[in-house]
Amino acid sequence: MLQTRKSRCEESLGQQMPEPIVSREDAIDPEQEALLADSVGLALLVVLETLTPAERLAFVLHDMFDLPFEEIAPIVGRSSAAARQLASRAVAACGEPPSPTPTSAVSSEEERKGRLIR
């Protein structure tokens, strides 16, 4: 049968080193990282809803899953060139929003100044 082992004290090998301190000074806080990923995901969903189903499919399959247009074409029921064009339109739709015209920026600045003076 099994015999119980006698306990014995461990001997120190000399001077003990302190535990290393892990700091995240240069990294983003995990909570902030999760919030950022969540907001980016929601923003992507909003943008994808503005696309047509064919554009959405071409964009996701090519840009996110790196599928070649030759394989995307039969899925969307179009030629390879048309699938490429669909993805191109989707990328353009996901781009930066148009910047405000200089005249509207000036007028809004003047409006703010007028509110402060009143």
Secondary structure, 3 states (H helix, E strand, C coil): CCCCCCCCCCCCCCCCCCCCCCCCCCCCCHHHHHHHHHHHHHHHHHHHHCCCHHHHHHHHHHHHCCCCHHHHHHHHCCCHHHHHHHHHHHHHHCCCCCCCCHHHHHHHHHHHHHHHHC
